[in-house]
Amino acid sequence: MILVSSCLLGNPARFDGQSRPCSLLTKYRNSGHFLSVCPECAGRLPIPRPPAEIQHGTGKSVWQKRCTVQDRNGLDVTAEFCQGARICALLAQKHKITAVIFKERSPSCGVHAVYDGTFSKVTLPGQGVTAAYLQQLGYKLYSEEDLTEELLQQLLADDTEK
Ligand code: SF4
């Protein structure tokens, strides 16, 4: 199975109750290869919810306890983000995940970049809280912005062989 951010498959899991469907992924959503997850929902955050950002750091620095995740109202939601990541890791292990395709720039799912904590659309290089956790466990991560038809076909073929 391939672990995929729920919002990329068209599910309204985002903080604002919206989705961010990725046409390549939705094209193959009935292939039987995708396991849809939303780490923030897994961490029991509601839909809708205030937007949250890692405060001046990345997912890796959250796990190193060098920074927190706070929502726009200043509420510390670090525990919920970390719990969501642990649940995603358990699912990944249980379902023998062969790859992860996550939403870029999300504080949970970002693969190459995350917002910087100022809620002003400025990004930092690095990963979200769940993405960092899964990478440290050895999973291969891609964002929807990495995807091409060829790459997705390869990931689907690799998953079929396992
Ligand atoms: Fe999408 Fe990940 Fe945000 Fe959930 S936490 S809405 S899956 S980007």
Backbone and ligand atoms as CSV (ligand in chain L), in Angstrom:
chain,resi,resn,atom,element,x,y,z
A,1,MET,N,N,0.835,-1.199,0.000
A,1,MET,CA,C,0.000,0.000,0.000
A,1,MET,C,C,0.878,1.259,0.000
A,2,ILE,N,N,0.323,2.325,-0.529
A,2,ILE,CA,C,0.989,3.631,-0.549
A,2,ILE,C,C,0.177,4.569,0.356
A,3,LEU,N,N,0.863,5.179,1.307
A,3,LEU,CA,C,0.194,6.077,2.256
A,3,LEU,C,C,0.034,7.453,1.594
A,4,VAL,N,N,-1.183,7.975,1.577
A,4,VAL,CA,C,-1.461,9.227,0.853
A,4,VAL,C,C,-2.213,10.190,1.764
A,5,SER,N,N,-1.813,11.454,1.729
A,5,SER,CA,C,-2.555,12.490,2.457
A,5,SER,C,C,-4.013,12.489,1.997
A,6,SER,N,N,-4.885,12.413,2.964
A,6,SER,CA,C,-6.314,12.319,2.677
A,6,SER,C,C,-6.818,13.467,1.798
A,7,CYS,N,N,-6.338,14.684,2.077
A,7,CYS,CA,C,-6.849,15.845,1.329
A,7,CYS,C,C,-6.457,15.771,-0.142
A,8,LEU,N,N,-5.348,15.088,-0.459
A,8,LEU,CA,C,-4.930,14.959,-1.859
A,8,LEU,C,C,-5.846,14.023,-2.642
A,9,LEU,N,N,-6.569,13.184,-1.916
A,9,LEU,CA,C,-7.514,12.272,-2.573
A,9,LEU,C,C,-8.916,12.876,-2.632
A,10,GLY,N,N,-9.016,14.149,-2.245
A,10,GLY,CA,C,-10.300,14.848,-2.363
A,10,GLY,C,C,-11.142,14.820,-1.113
A,11,ASN,N,N,-10.597,14.318,-0.025
A,11,ASN,CA,C,-11.365,14.281,1.220
A,11,ASN,C,C,-11.240,15.623,1.950
A,12,PRO,N,N,-12.327,16.151,2.489
A,12,PRO,CA,C,-12.312,17.489,3.112
A,12,PRO,C,C,-11.737,17.449,4.526
A,13,ALA,N,N,-10.439,17.173,4.624
A,13,ALA,CA,C,-9.785,16.977,5.924
A,13,ALA,C,C,-9.027,18.212,6.390
A,14,ARG,N,N,-8.870,19.209,5.513
A,14,ARG,CA,C,-8.038,20.358,5.861
A,14,ARG,C,C,-8.632,21.188,6.991
A,15,PHE,N,N,-7.819,22.047,7.540
A,15,PHE,CA,C,-8.257,22.906,8.647
A,15,PHE,C,C,-9.510,23.712,8.275
A,16,ASP,N,N,-9.610,24.088,7.006
A,16,ASP,CA,C,-10.735,24.910,6.574
A,16,ASP,C,C,-11.901,24.090,6.032
A,17,GLY,N,N,-11.833,22.775,6.227
A,17,GLY,CA,C,-12.907,21.910,5.756
A,17,GLY,C,C,-12.873,21.662,4.259
A,18,GLN,N,N,-11.764,22.048,3.626
A,18,GLN,CA,C,-11.623,21.860,2.181
A,18,GLN,C,C,-10.692,20.684,1.896
A,19,SER,N,N,-10.569,20.349,0.627
A,19,SER,CA,C,-9.607,19.341,0.197
A,19,SER,C,C,-8.649,19.986,-0.799
A,20,ARG,N,N,-7.618,19.270,-1.170
A,20,ARG,CA,C,-6.693,19.728,-2.216
A,20,ARG,C,C,-6.439,18.563,-3.165
A,21,PRO,N,N,-7.484,18.168,-3.933
A,21,PRO,CA,C,-7.327,16.968,-4.762
A,21,PRO,C,C,-6.201,17.113,-5.787
A,22,CYS,N,N,-5.440,16.047,-5.910
A,22,CYS,CA,C,-4.360,15.960,-6.901
A,22,CYS,C,C,-4.895,15.078,-8.027
A,23,SER,N,N,-4.942,15.625,-9.227
A,23,SER,CA,C,-5.616,14.908,-10.318
A,23,SER,C,C,-4.953,13.562,-10.617
A,24,LEU,N,N,-3.620,13.499,-10.508
A,24,LEU,CA,C,-2.943,12.219,-10.765
A,24,LEU,C,C,-3.368,11.169,-9.742
A,25,LEU,N,N,-3.471,11.593,-8.492
A,25,LEU,CA,C,-3.839,10.639,-7.444
A,25,LEU,C,C,-5.309,10.249,-7.526
A,26,THR,N,N,-6.177,11.215,-7.781
A,26,THR,CA,C,-7.601,10.876,-7.840
A,26,THR,C,C,-7.886,9.972,-9.042
A,27,LYS,N,N,-7.067,10.092,-10.074
A,27,LYS,CA,C,-7.225,9.210,-11.240
A,27,LYS,C,C,-7.055,7.738,-10.851
A,28,TYR,N,N,-6.189,7.498,-9.863
A,28,TYR,CA,C,-5.902,6.108,-9.461
A,28,TYR,C,C,-6.470,5.778,-8.076
A,29,ARG,N,N,-7.398,6.599,-7.610
A,29,ARG,CA,C,-7.848,6.421,-6.224
A,29,ARG,C,C,-8.541,5.082,-6.002
A,30,ASN,N,N,-9.092,4.460,-7.066
A,30,ASN,CA,C,-9.750,3.157,-6.914
A,30,ASN,C,C,-8.839,1.994,-7.297
A,31,SER,N,N,-7.533,2.252,-7.350
A,31,SER,CA,C,-6.589,1.202,-7.752
A,31,SER,C,C,-6.385,0.156,-6.662
A,32,GLY,N,N,-6.780,0.492,-5.456
A,32,GLY,CA,C,-6.569,-0.434,-4.348
A,32,GLY,C,C,-5.191,-0.313,-3.719
A,33,HIS,N,N,-4.379,0.632,-4.194
A,33,HIS,CA,C,-3.008,0.799,-3.683
A,33,HIS,C,C,-2.892,1.892,-2.625
A,34,PHE,N,N,-3.919,2.712,-2.458
A,34,PHE,CA,C,-3.779,3.890,-1.601
A,34,PHE,C,C,-4.435,3.680,-0.245
A,35,LEU,N,N,-3.692,4.044,0.793
A,35,LEU,CA,C,-4.248,4.116,2.140
A,35,LEU,C,C,-4.278,5.598,2.512
A,36,SER,N,N,-5.484,6.123,2.667
A,36,SER,CA,C,-5.674,7.546,2.933
A,36,SER,C,C,-5.548,7.828,4.424
A,37,VAL,N,N,-4.731,8.847,4.765
A,37,VAL,CA,C,-4.624,9.242,6.173
A,37,VAL,C,C,-4.580,10.763,6.273
A,38,CYS,N,N,-5.092,11.262,7.379
A,38,CYS,CA,C,-4.883,12.662,7.745
A,38,CYS,C,C,-4.271,12.657,9.138
A,39,PRO,N,N,-2.986,12.967,9.248
A,39,PRO,CA,C,-2.336,12.918,10.566
A,39,PRO,C,C,-3.000,13.823,11.600
A,40,GLU,N,N,-3.466,14.985,11.177
A,40,GLU,CA,C,-4.057,15.910,12.170
A,40,GLU,C,C,-5.396,15.372,12.668
A,41,CYS,N,N,-6.160,14.760,11.788
A,41,CYS,CA,C,-7.412,14.120,12.234
A,41,CYS,C,C,-7.081,12.916,13.109
A,42,ALA,N,N,-6.050,12.165,12.754
A,42,ALA,CA,C,-5.647,11.017,13.575
A,42,ALA,C,C,-5.238,11.477,14.972
A,43,GLY,N,N,-4.701,12.690,15.062
A,43,GLY,CA,C,-4.348,13.264,16.358
A,43,GLY,C,C,-5.537,13.903,17.067
A,44,ARG,N,N,-6.718,13.673,16.530
A,44,ARG,CA,C,-7.990,14.093,17.126
A,44,ARG,C,C,-8.219,15.602,17.091
A,45,LEU,N,N,-7.635,16.245,16.102
A,45,LEU,CA,C,-7.981,17.647,15.867
A,45,LEU,C,C,-9.237,17.672,14.996
A,46,PRO,N,N,-10.111,18.640,15.238
A,46,PRO,CA,C,-11.404,18.644,14.532
A,46,PRO,C,C,-11.306,19.241,13.129
A,47,ILE,N,N,-12.361,19.066,12.369
A,47,ILE,CA,C,-12.556,19.736,11.075
A,47,ILE,C,C,-13.843,20.558,11.209
A,48,PRO,N,N,-13.827,21.852,10.981
A,48,PRO,CA,C,-12.638,22.681,10.732
A,48,PRO,C,C,-11.872,22.941,12.028
A,49,ARG,N,N,-10.691,23.506,11.873
A,49,ARG,CA,C,-9.827,23.836,13.013
A,49,ARG,C,C,-9.010,25.070,12.627
A,50,PRO,N,N,-8.512,25.803,13.586
A,50,PRO,CA,C,-7.655,26.938,13.219
A,50,PRO,C,C,-6.395,26.419,12.520
A,51,PRO,N,N,-5.870,27.164,11.562
A,51,PRO,CA,C,-4.615,26.735,10.942
A,51,PRO,C,C,-3.502,26.706,11.979
A,52,ALA,N,N,-2.577,25.783,11.803
A,52,ALA,CA,C,-1.434,25.664,12.722
A,52,ALA,C,C,-0.149,25.646,11.913
A,53,GLU,N,N,0.925,26.114,12.527
A,53,GLU,CA,C,2.245,26.065,11.888
A,53,GLU,C,C,3.299,25.720,12.932
A,54,ILE,N,N,4.337,25.054,12.465
A,54,ILE,CA,C,5.503,24.810,13.305
A,54,ILE,C,C,6.160,26.166,13.556
A,55,GLN,N,N,6.486,26.427,14.802
A,55,GLN,CA,C,6.996,27.751,15.175
A,55,GLN,C,C,8.501,27.850,14.935
A,56,HIS,N,N,8.816,28.376,13.744
A,56,HIS,CA,C,10.202,28.717,13.413
A,56,HIS,C,C,11.119,27.482,13.436
A,57,GLY,N,N,10.616,26.418,12.855
A,57,GLY,CA,C,11.412,25.205,12.765
A,57,GLY,C,C,10.713,24.206,11.858
A,58,THR,N,N,11.167,22.982,11.925
A,58,THR,CA,C,10.630,21.925,11.068
A,58,THR,C,C,10.174,20.755,11.935
A,59,GLY,N,N,9.602,19.740,11.265
A,59,GLY,CA,C,9.156,18.559,12.009
A,59,GLY,C,C,10.288,17.920,12.801
A,60,LYS,N,N,11.452,17.899,12.198
A,60,LYS,CA,C,12.601,17.316,12.898
A,60,LYS,C,C,12.877,18.055,14.206
A,61,SER,N,N,12.813,19.374,14.169
A,61,SER,CA,C,13.091,20.129,15.394
A,61,SER,C,C,11.968,19.986,16.415
A,62,VAL,N,N,10.742,19.705,15.967
A,62,VAL,CA,C,9.660,19.404,16.923
A,62,VAL,C,C,9.997,18.125,17.682
A,63,TRP,N,N,10.437,17.093,16.942
A,63,TRP,CA,C,10.781,15.820,17.608
A,63,TRP,C,C,11.992,15.977,18.518
A,64,GLN,N,N,12.849,16.929,18.199
A,64,GLN,CA,C,13.999,17.201,19.078
A,64,GLN,C,C,13.632,18.136,20.231
A,65,LYS,N,N,12.343,18.479,20.303
A,65,LYS,CA,C,11.808,19.366,21.352
A,65,LYS,C,C,12.453,20.747,21.334
A,66,ARG,N,N,12.834,21.196,20.125
A,66,ARG,CA,C,13.416,22.524,20.000
A,66,ARG,C,C,12.392,23.565,19.568
A,67,CYS,N,N,11.190,23.105,19.151
A,67,CYS,CA,C,10.111,24.052,18.851
A,67,CYS,C,C,8.771,23.342,18.942
A,68,THR,N,N,7.716,24.122,18.865
A,68,THR,CA,C,6.365,23.595,19.051
A,68,THR,C,C,5.533,23.854,17.796
A,69,VAL,N,N,4.332,23.279,17.807
A,69,VAL,CA,C,3.334,23.598,16.786
A,69,VAL,C,C,2.220,24.368,17.481
A,70,GLN,N,N,1.890,25.524,16.929
A,70,GLN,CA,C,0.825,26.326,17.526
A,70,GLN,C,C,-0.178,26.722,16.461
A,71,ASP,N,N,-1.449,26.811,16.896
A,71,ASP,CA,C,-2.442,27.290,15.939
A,71,ASP,C,C,-2.460,28.819,15.939
A,72,ARG,N,N,-3.275,29.351,15.042
A,72,ARG,CA,C,-3.271,30.807,14.857
A,72,ARG,C,C,-3.690,31.561,16.127
A,73,ASN,N,N,-4.418,30.863,17.028
A,73,ASN,CA,C,-4.834,31.483,18.289
A,73,ASN,C,C,-3.789,31.333,19.394
A,74,GLY,N,N,-2.673,30.694,19.061
A,74,GLY,CA,C,-1.617,30.529,20.050
A,74,GLY,C,C,-1.731,29.262,20.877
A,75,LEU,N,N,-2.692,28.412,20.541
A,75,LEU,CA,C,-2.845,27.151,21.269
A,75,LEU,C,C,-1.757,26.165,20.846
A,76,ASP,N,N,-1.110,25.555,21.806
A,76,ASP,CA,C,-0.059,24.570,21.527
A,76,ASP,C,C,-0.702,23.229,21.164
A,77,VAL,N,N,-0.508,22.804,19.934
A,77,VAL,CA,C,-1.096,21.547,19.470
A,77,VAL,C,C,0.004,20.521,19.144
A,78,THR,N,N,1.159,20.704,19.737
A,78,THR,CA,C,2.280,19.790,19.476
A,78,THR,C,C,1.921,18.345,19.824
A,79,ALA,N,N,1.264,18.142,20.949
A,79,ALA,CA,C,0.940,16.770,21.375
A,79,ALA,C,C,0.015,16.096,20.364
A,80,GLU,N,N,-0.956,16.836,19.863
A,80,GLU,CA,C,-1.886,16.262,18.876
A,80,GLU,C,C,-1.143,15.924,17.575
A,81,PHE,N,N,-0.251,16.784,17.150
A,81,PHE,CA,C,0.516,16.527,15.925
A,81,PHE,C,C,1.407,15.287,16.097
A,82,CYS,N,N,2.038,15.167,17.256
A,82,CYS,CA,C,2.926,14.018,17.479
A,82,CYS,C,C,2.120,12.727,17.599
A,83,GLN,N,N,0.959,12.814,18.240
A,83,GLN,CA,C,0.116,11.627,18.339
A,83,GLN,C,C,-0.353,11.176,16.954
A,84,GLY,N,N,-0.731,12.134,16.124
A,84,GLY,CA,C,-1.134,11.799,14.764
A,84,GLY,C,C,-0.012,11.113,13.994
A,85,ALA,N,N,1.197,11.582,14.180
A,85,ALA,CA,C,2.352,10.979,13.498
A,85,ALA,C,C,2.559,9.533,13.960
A,86,ARG,N,N,2.441,9.313,15.256
A,86,ARG,CA,C,2.647,7.943,15.769
A,86,ARG,C,C,1.572,6.997,15.221
A,87,ILE,N,N,0.343,7.482,15.131
A,87,ILE,CA,C,-0.735,6.641,14.593
A,87,ILE,C,C,-0.467,6.338,13.113
A,88,CYS,N,N,-0.021,7.319,12.359
A,88,CYS,CA,C,0.311,7.083,10.942
A,88,CYS,C,C,1.436,6.050,10.809
A,89,ALA,N,N,2.411,6.120,11.701
A,89,ALA,CA,C,3.519,5.155,11.652
A,89,ALA,C,C,3.011,3.740,11.954
A,90,LEU,N,N,2.103,3.618,12.895
A,90,LEU,CA,C,1.534,2.298,13.197
A,90,LEU,C,C,0.761,1.758,11.991
A,91,LEU,N,N,0.000,2.638,11.343
A,91,LEU,CA,C,-0.741,2.221,10.141
A,91,LEU,C,C,0.217,1.815,9.029
A,92,ALA,N,N,1.286,2.585,8.872
A,92,ALA,CA,C,2.263,2.286,7.823
A,92,ALA,C,C,2.892,0.908,8.041
A,93,GLN,N,N,3.194,0.623,9.280
A,93,GLN,CA,C,3.787,-0.685,9.603
A,93,GLN,C,C,2.777,-1.802,9.366
A,94,LYS,N,N,1.565,-1.600,9.844
A,94,LYS,CA,C,0.521,-2.631,9.730
A,94,LYS,C,C,0.217,-2.951,8.267
A,95,HIS,N,N,0.211,-1.935,7.412
A,95,HIS,CA,C,-0.196,-2.123,6.017
A,95,HIS,C,C,0.999,-2.278,5.076
A,96,LYS,N,N,2.194,-2.448,5.646
A,96,LYS,CA,C,3.389,-2.674,4.822
A,96,LYS,C,C,3.505,-1.619,3.705
A,97,ILE,N,N,3.522,-0.375,4.140
A,97,ILE,CA,C,3.563,0.748,3.202
A,97,ILE,C,C,4.877,0.736,2.403
A,98,THR,N,N,4.771,0.925,1.086
A,98,THR,CA,C,5.956,0.917,0.233
A,98,THR,C,C,6.409,2.336,-0.146
A,99,ALA,N,N,5.537,3.312,0.018
A,99,ALA,CA,C,5.889,4.707,-0.272
A,99,ALA,C,C,4.851,5.611,0.386
A,100,VAL,N,N,5.225,6.866,0.520
A,100,VAL,CA,C,4.339,7.867,1.128
A,100,VAL,C,C,4.228,9.041,0.161
A,101,ILE,N,N,3.004,9.479,-0.103
A,101,ILE,CA,C,2.793,10.671,-0.939
A,101,ILE,C,C,1.991,11.659,-0.097
A,102,PHE,N,N,2.638,12.768,0.265
A,102,PHE,CA,C,2.069,13.705,1.231
A,102,PHE,C,C,1.966,15.108,0.644
A,103,LYS,N,N,1.089,15.882,1.277
A,103,LYS,CA,C,0.805,17.257,0.835
A,103,LYS,C,C,1.946,18.208,1.211
A,104,GLU,N,N,2.475,18.851,0.201
A,104,GLU,CA,C,3.602,19.771,0.412
A,104,GLU,C,C,3.209,20.975,1.276
A,105,ARG,N,N,4.146,21.381,2.116
A,105,ARG,CA,C,4.089,22.586,2.966
A,105,ARG,C,C,3.176,22.467,4.184
A,106,SER,N,N,2.466,21.362,4.333
A,106,SER,CA,C,1.639,21.181,5.533
A,106,SER,C,C,2.542,20.997,6.754
A,107,PRO,N,N,2.127,21.507,7.929
A,107,PRO,CA,C,2.944,21.298,9.135
A,107,PRO,C,C,2.997,19.843,9.574
A,108,SER,N,N,2.082,19.025,9.091
A,108,SER,CA,C,2.152,17.584,9.346
A,108,SER,C,C,2.804,16.844,8.185
A,109,CYS,N,N,2.351,17.159,6.981
A,109,CYS,CA,C,2.660,16.329,5.814
A,109,CYS,C,C,3.772,16.866,4.910
A,110,GLY,N,N,4.176,18.115,5.064
A,110,GLY,CA,C,5.146,18.700,4.144
A,110,GLY,C,C,6.380,17.820,3.953
A,111,VAL,N,N,6.785,17.647,2.720
A,111,VAL,CA,C,7.899,16.739,2.399
A,111,VAL,C,C,9.205,17.500,2.161
A,112,HIS,N,N,9.118,18.632,1.479
A,112,HIS,CA,C,10.323,19.407,1.190
A,112,HIS,C,C,10.325,20.778,1.866
A,113,ALA,N,N,9.146,21.244,2.292
A,113,ALA,CA,C,9.052,22.579,2.880
A,113,ALA,C,C,7.847,22.657,3.813
A,114,VAL,N,N,7.942,23.559,4.771
A,114,VAL,CA,C,6.828,23.832,5.693
A,114,VAL,C,C,6.737,25.349,5.881
A,115,TYR,N,N,5.563,25.817,6.299
A,115,TYR,CA,C,5.436,27.242,6.613
A,115,TYR,C,C,6.212,27.548,7.893
A,116,ASP,N,N,6.648,28.807,7.979
A,116,ASP,CA,C,7.678,29.136,8.981
A,116,ASP,C,C,7.155,29.542,10.358
A,117,GLY,N,N,5.825,29.533,10.551
A,117,GLY,CA,C,5.293,29.862,11.871
A,117,GLY,C,C,4.778,31.277,11.986
A,118,THR,N,N,4.875,32.043,10.898
A,118,THR,CA,C,4.406,33.433,10.947
A,118,THR,C,C,3.030,33.596,10.298
A,119,PHE,N,N,2.464,32.508,9.785
A,119,PHE,CA,C,1.159,32.544,9.105
A,119,PHE,C,C,1.145,33.586,7.985
A,120,SER,N,N,2.264,33.694,7.296
A,120,SER,CA,C,2.356,34.677,6.215
A,120,SER,C,C,2.798,34.036,4.901
A,121,LYS,N,N,2.622,32.706,4.789
A,121,LYS,CA,C,2.938,31.957,3.560
A,121,LYS,C,C,4.432,31.863,3.274
A,122,VAL,N,N,5.264,32.230,4.248
A,122,VAL,CA,C,6.712,32.073,4.079
A,122,VAL,C,C,7.071,30.634,4.450
A,123,THR,N,N,7.936,30.022,3.648
A,123,THR,CA,C,8.289,28.625,3.913
A,123,THR,C,C,9.759,28.473,4.318
A,124,LEU,N,N,9.992,27.337,4.975
A,124,LEU,CA,C,11.353,26.915,5.328
A,124,LEU,C,C,11.593,25.553,4.690
A,125,PRO,N,N,12.816,25.230,4.287
A,125,PRO,CA,C,13.084,23.873,3.835
A,125,PRO,C,C,12.985,22.906,5.011
A,126,GLY,N,N,12.379,21.766,4.785
A,126,GLY,CA,C,12.246,20.781,5.856
A,126,GLY,C,C,10.911,20.077,5.748
A,127,GLN,N,N,10.645,19.222,6.702
A,127,GLN,CA,C,9.460,18.379,6.641
A,127,GLN,C,C,8.495,18.677,7.778
A,128,GLY,N,N,7.250,18.278,7.580
A,128,GLY,CA,C,6.260,18.360,8.627
A,128,GLY,C,C,6.495,17.289,9.698
A,129,VAL,N,N,5.682,17.338,10.738
A,129,VAL,CA,C,5.904,16.481,11.911
A,129,VAL,C,C,5.762,14.998,11.558
A,130,THR,N,N,4.709,14.640,10.838
A,130,THR,CA,C,4.526,13.222,10.474
A,130,THR,C,C,5.516,12.808,9.395
A,131,ALA,N,N,5.743,13.675,8.431
A,131,ALA,CA,C,6.698,13.338,7.366
A,131,ALA,C,C,8.085,13.071,7.947
A,132,ALA,N,N,8.520,13.900,8.883
A,132,ALA,CA,C,9.845,13.706,9.495
A,132,ALA,C,C,9.904,12.378,10.254
A,133,TYR,N,N,8.826,12.051,10.937
A,133,TYR,CA,C,8.789,10.809,11.713
A,133,TYR,C,C,8.870,9.590,10.777
A,134,LEU,N,N,8.101,9.636,9.701
A,134,LEU,CA,C,8.098,8.497,8.771
A,134,LEU,C,C,9.432,8.378,8.037
A,135,GLN,N,N,10.026,9.499,7.700
A,135,GLN,CA,C,11.324,9.411,7.024
A,135,GLN,C,C,12.387,8.821,7.945
A,136,GLN,N,N,12.337,9.221,9.184
A,136,GLN,CA,C,13.311,8.694,10.145
A,136,GLN,C,C,13.137,7.179,10.324
A,137,LEU,N,N,11.907,6.690,10.088
A,137,LEU,CA,C,11.655,5.251,10.160
A,137,LEU,C,C,12.038,4.534,8.866
A,138,GLY,N,N,12.441,5.288,7.847
A,138,GLY,CA,C,12.963,4.673,6.630
A,138,GLY,C,C,12.011,4.644,5.451
A,139,TYR,N,N,10.849,5.258,5.580
A,139,TYR,CA,C,9.913,5.266,4.452
A,139,TYR,C,C,10.351,6.269,3.387
A,140,LYS,N,N,10.031,5.944,2.122
A,140,LYS,CA,C,10.323,6.840,1.006
A,140,LYS,C,C,9.170,7.828,0.857
A,141,LEU,N,N,9.503,9.116,0.879
A,141,LEU,CA,C,8.479,10.149,0.841
A,141,LEU,C,C,8.528,10.953,-0.451
A,142,TYR,N,N,7.347,11.267,-0.960
A,142,TYR,CA,C,7.192,12.130,-2.128
A,142,TYR,C,C,6.067,13.108,-1.826
A,143,SER,N,N,6.143,14.290,-2.417
A,143,SER,CA,C,5.001,15.199,-2.326
A,143,SER,C,C,4.248,15.137,-3.655
A,144,GLU,N,N,3.040,15.701,-3.637
A,144,GLU,CA,C,2.244,15.728,-4.880
A,144,GLU,C,C,2.971,16.538,-5.954
A,145,GLU,N,N,3.866,17.417,-5.529
A,145,GLU,CA,C,4.587,18.238,-6.502
A,145,GLU,C,C,5.745,17.474,-7.151
A,146,ASP,N,N,6.124,16.344,-6.558
A,146,ASP,CA,C,7.145,15.481,-7.162
A,146,ASP,C,C,6.555,14.583,-8.246
A,147,LEU,N,N,5.235,14.380,-8.173
A,147,LEU,CA,C,4.617,13.319,-8.965
A,147,LEU,C,C,4.571,13.633,-10.452
A,148,THR,N,N,4.871,12.598,-11.227
A,148,THR,CA,C,4.590,12.580,-12.657
A,148,THR,C,C,3.845,11.278,-12.905
A,149,GLU,N,N,3.243,11.163,-14.042
A,149,GLU,CA,C,2.563,9.898,-14.390
A,149,GLU,C,C,3.560,8.738,-14.307
A,150,GLU,N,N,4.785,8.973,-14.799
A,150,GLU,CA,C,5.796,7.905,-14.808
A,150,GLU,C,C,6.177,7.507,-13.389
A,151,LEU,N,N,6.411,8.494,-12.525
A,151,LEU,CA,C,6.786,8.170,-11.144
A,151,LEU,C,C,5.658,7.429,-10.445
A,152,LEU,N,N,4.440,7.880,-10.628
A,152,LEU,CA,C,3.328,7.211,-9.958
A,152,LEU,C,C,3.158,5.785,-10.473
A,153,GLN,N,N,3.300,5.604,-11.778
A,153,GLN,CA,C,3.218,4.245,-12.339
A,153,GLN,C,C,4.291,3.345,-11.721
A,154,GLN,N,N,5.493,3.911,-11.540
A,154,GLN,CA,C,6.583,3.138,-10.939
A,154,GLN,C,C,6.263,2.766,-9.493
A,155,LEU,N,N,5.731,3.733,-8.744
A,155,LEU,CA,C,5.376,3.460,-7.347
A,155,LEU,C,C,4.270,2.411,-7.260
A,156,LEU,N,N,3.309,2.479,-8.165
A,156,LEU,CA,C,2.225,1.483,-8.181
A,156,LEU,C,C,2.784,0.107,-8.532
A,157,ALA,N,N,3.705,0.067,-9.501
A,157,ALA,CA,C,4.304,-1.217,-9.888
A,157,ALA,C,C,5.134,-1.794,-8.753
A,158,ASP,N,N,5.920,-0.934,-8.078
A,158,ASP,CA,C,6.720,-1.401,-6.940
A,158,ASP,C,C,5.814,-1.950,-5.851
A,159,ASP,N,N,4.692,-1.297,-5.642
A,159,ASP,CA,C,3.762,-1.737,-4.594
A,159,ASP,C,C,3.118,-3.081,-4.968
A,160,THR,N,N,2.886,-3.292,-6.256
A,160,THR,CA,C,2.289,-4.549,-6.705
A,160,THR,C,C,3.226,-5.727,-6.448
A,161,GLU,N,N,4.537,-5.466,-6.593
A,161,GLU,CA,C,5.526,-6.544,-6.437
A,161,GLU,C,C,5.686,-6.976,-4.995
A,162,LYS,N,N,5.326,-6.105,-4.028
A,162,LYS,CA,C,5.567,-6.422,-2.615
A,162,LYS,C,C,4.497,-7.359,-2.070
L,1,SF4,FE1,FE,-4.046,17.016,4.319
L,1,SF4,FE2,FE,-2.010,16.269,5.895
L,1,SF4,FE3,FE,-3.332,18.541,6.384
L,1,SF4,FE4,FE,-4.539,16.214,6.841
L,1,SF4,S1,S,-2.726,16.979,7.894
L,1,SF4,S2,S,-5.439,17.974,5.785
L,1,SF4,S3,S,-3.729,14.993,5.157
L,1,SF4,S4,S,-2.104,18.082,4.589
